[in-house]
Amino acid sequence: MVTMLAEARAVARTVTDPELPLLTLADLGVLREVSEEDGKVIVSITPTYIGCPAMDTMRDDLVHALQNAGYRDVEVRTVLRPPWSSDWISEDGKRKLAAAGIAPPGAATRRAGGQVPLTLAPPVRRVRCPRCGSADTEEVSRFGATACKALHRCRACREPFEHVKEI
Amino acid sequence: MSINSVGETSAAETSAAEAGTDDAGAAADSRWAFGTGFEDPLAGIDTSVPDDVDRDALASYCLMLGDDALVMSHRLQEWCTNAPELEDEMAIANIALDLLGQARLLLARAGKADGSGRGEDDYAFFRAEHEFRNVRLVEIKRGDFGDLIAQLLVFAIWRLALLQRLLTSRDPVLAAIAAKGVKEVTYHRDYAAQWAVRLGDGTAYSHQRMRAGLASIWPMVDELFAAHEVERTMTEAGVGVDPAELRDEFDDVLSQVLSAATLERPDVSPLAGVSGRTGRHGLHTEAMGYVLAELQSVPRAHPEARW
């Protein structure tokens, strides 16, 4: 059974994200756990953003991958807490993002609680351009083509690029 | 009841289509529209209710918070193809998507809490106007960009203060939704606040429009802090939050924004209810009928439709 679980886990770890297909769900930190209950494979995933429209596709992709590998009984569970953080993207995942021209996130801000401070000025943290490496970049829009990405522009090489937001 | 994150429809649909080549039947389960077997957003989440919590009151409370998010999301979606710039269109659509995610979970939670088993679509598409419990702020007719920023600013400051306090809710689902929502609504609030400053502290004309926007939504503000009986019951049970507790934080954050934006708090009277009844009681403004007509017309015309 230990082997079966290890193999099922290995299969689940190959499934890629529908919106960032260069990353696996494991790279993204969306795949939380693969366990076994009475011969059934239980896969736990967590949404990056609450409205993520790709959750159903992820569920289907995981079920298909495991069924194609011979696991008949598969259940995918959603875990909402603790909420996903961009800190959960693996180092390997960050490298793959950068190689694909998407600036990976820096460390997310941790807060102890209480009133959330307001940010009225543009972020001080400069995101390094994934194409030319310059730090002379600016945020164009904090909301990009998917919920998890912001749009930036490099002032050195003039190229626009996407950035996975810290959250 | 779904919108796709801008520009990414094709990648995910391609992926679903590829999955379909392996097993067309199973792949047909994942579709992105009403009444199409869109899976339960609470799938695999423990939805048991703490023993001593009034289940009907919890369901009503979830509808209140869910309807706020649903109707606000709908009004934001109306900005698709209408925003002043593409970047803002994407921002507004993203915010709408986050709020829709909250709405889906909260409406589904209502159906589990009251034991009726009703799903998100039942609540969103097959309730009458008087059954919607949202505050009237979220339903007002789409105005200009200044009106939108004023509405979104007030909504996001209020919602973030609420979600922050729901983190310790005794209902594990509400607490989990709040934990995700706090992170996301922080971005929404910053977006609205930064635009309020840009417009208020911009040109004489942008200042005038931003000021007019604030004045237009101001009559709906007091209602945000008036507790309905359900909210009081849920607060006593350690599940909900008394909205009156949010006023201090709201005033503090709004003052920071207005001061940076060189704007003043409008001097406009609140919009009265009818015999003390307002949005939380199911009493809405004329605008609400139009929202629901657009939101519900297709599923009502084709209740069994599949695609």
Chai-1 contact restraints between the chains, C-beta under 6 A:
chainA,res_idxA,chainB,res_idxB,connection_type,confidence,min_distance_angstrom,max_distance_angstrom,comment,restraint_id
A,P18,B,A12,contact,1.0,0.0,6.0,A-B,restraint_1
A,P18,B,S15,contact,1.0,0.0,6.0,A-B,restraint_2
A,E19,B,E8,contact,1.0,0.0,6.0,A-B,restraint_3
A,E19,B,A11,contact,1.0,0.0,6.0,A-B,restraint_4
A,I50,B,G101,contact,1.0,0.0,6.0,A-B,restraint_5
A,I50,B,Q102,contact,1.0,0.0,6.0,A-B,restraint_6
A,I50,B,K180,contact,1.0,0.0,6.0,A-B,restraint_7
A,G51,B,L97,contact,1.0,0.0,6.0,A-B,restraint_8
A,G51,B,D98,contact,1.0,0.0,6.0,A-B,restraint_9
A,G51,B,L100,contact,1.0,0.0,6.0,A-B,restraint_10
A,G51,B,G101,contact,1.0,0.0,6.0,A-B,restraint_11
A,P53,B,N4,contact,1.0,0.0,6.0,A-B,restraint_12
A,A54,B,A12,contact,1.0,0.0,6.0,A-B,restraint_13
A,D56,B,S30,contact,1.0,0.0,6.0,A-B,restraint_14
A,D56,B,E39,contact,1.0,0.0,6.0,A-B,restraint_15
A,T57,B,A12,contact,1.0,0.0,6.0,A-B,restraint_16
A,T57,B,S15,contact,1.0,0.0,6.0,A-B,restraint_17
A,T57,B,A16,contact,1.0,0.0,6.0,A-B,restraint_18
A,T57,B,S30,contact,1.0,0.0,6.0,A-B,restraint_19
A,D60,B,A19,contact,1.0,0.0,6.0,A-B,restraint_20
A,D60,B,S30,contact,1.0,0.0,6.0,A-B,restraint_21
A,H64,B,A19,contact,1.0,0.0,6.0,A-B,restraint_22
A,H64,B,D22,contact,1.0,0.0,6.0,A-B,restraint_23
A,R77,B,G44,contact,1.0,0.0,6.0,A-B,restraint_24
A,T78,B,A43,contact,1.0,0.0,6.0,A-B,restraint_25
A,T78,B,G44,contact,1.0,0.0,6.0,A-B,restraint_26
A,T78,B,I45,contact,1.0,0.0,6.0,A-B,restraint_27
A,L80,B,A176,contact,1.0,0.0,6.0,A-B,restraint_28
A,R81,B,A176,contact,1.0,0.0,6.0,A-B,restraint_29
A,R81,B,A179,contact,1.0,0.0,6.0,A-B,restraint_30
A,P83,B,A179,contact,1.0,0.0,6.0,A-B,restraint_31
A,P83,B,K180,contact,1.0,0.0,6.0,A-B,restraint_32
A,Q115,B,E249,contact,1.0,0.0,6.0,A-B,restraint_33
A,V116,B,L160,contact,1.0,0.0,6.0,A-B,restraint_34
A,V116,B,T186,contact,1.0,0.0,6.0,A-B,restraint_35
A,L118,B,A193,contact,1.0,0.0,6.0,A-B,restraint_36
A,L118,B,V253,contact,1.0,0.0,6.0,A-B,restraint_37
A,L118,B,Q256,contact,1.0,0.0,6.0,A-B,restraint_38
A,T119,B,D190,contact,1.0,0.0,6.0,A-B,restraint_39
A,L120,B,A193,contact,1.0,0.0,6.0,A-B,restraint_40
A,L120,B,V197,contact,1.0,0.0,6.0,A-B,restraint_41
A,L120,B,A260,contact,1.0,0.0,6.0,A-B,restraint_42
A,S141,B,E87,contact,1.0,0.0,6.0,A-B,restraint_43
A,S141,B,A91,contact,1.0,0.0,6.0,A-B,restraint_44
A,F143,B,M90,contact,1.0,0.0,6.0,A-B,restraint_45
A,F143,B,A91,contact,1.0,0.0,6.0,A-B,restraint_46
A,F143,B,N94,contact,1.0,0.0,6.0,A-B,restraint_47
A,A145,B,V6,contact,1.0,0.0,6.0,A-B,restraint_48
A,A145,B,G7,contact,1.0,0.0,6.0,A-B,restraint_49
A,A145,B,E8,contact,1.0,0.0,6.0,A-B,restraint_50
A,T146,B,S5,contact,1.0,0.0,6.0,A-B,restraint_51
A,T146,B,E8,contact,1.0,0.0,6.0,A-B,restraint_52
A,A147,B,S5,contact,1.0,0.0,6.0,A-B,restraint_53
A,A147,B,N94,contact,1.0,0.0,6.0,A-B,restraint_54
A,I167,B,K183,contact,1.0,0.0,6.0,A-B,restraint_55
